[in-house]
């Protein structure tokens, strides 16, 4: 797909994913983790709520911004499926991280409102509006579709500009053959790229595990820092989709 895209952010700072649950008044609040993104064993963090952050784009509820008095930092807590700089989710999940559609869900419904909706539409030959003179759905413009396609292709390992070692790592995270991703990366044109992205998405099992794997892949592509997932029940930070590392003090 023709066009130029901004450089990837390549943030090295991890971000924290945590469930959002309803409080006594029905408002959604984050489950507060026992540690911050600067935590390293055997340190002990002192984490508390700093403020609530309202966003024009992103989750339909305010995000909790926490602070760590040990390390002197503030950091945003994200529900599963979201990441820093991400206006649309990677996958439609409830605020506490559960699937909102039965498995398997209809392909179109499953990706509506997500970053990958651009690829679903491209696969079907539905180009987003190219002219401001045409009434269009908010944020469904041709340039936006191009940006979302480029990011989607990178996340699932089929972007042309991926280093092979990165493609191999993404293949391992998604449990897909590297040769398959390499072959799909030859796609040219917006419709073919949409087909390639959707083929990968259809090969990855759904649910919370898929959302976490896609978050890891977005980090590997350089869009955001490494996702750390807080498990309130086990009081553990999960640093990868395959294992849990480190138990904060008191966990």
Secondary structure, 3 states (H helix, E strand, C coil): CCCCCCCCCCCCCCEEECCEEECCCCCEEECCCCCCCCCCCCCCCCEEEEEEECCCCCCCCCEEEEEECCCCEEEEEECCCCCCCCCCECCCECCCCCECCCCCCCHHHHHCCECCHHHHHHHCCCCCECCCCCCCCCCCEHHHHHHHHHHHHHHCCCCCCCCHHHHHHHHHHHCCCHHHHHHHCCCCCHHHHHHHHHHHHHHCCCCHHHHHHHHHHHHHCCCCCCEEEEECCCCEEECCCCCCCCCCCCC
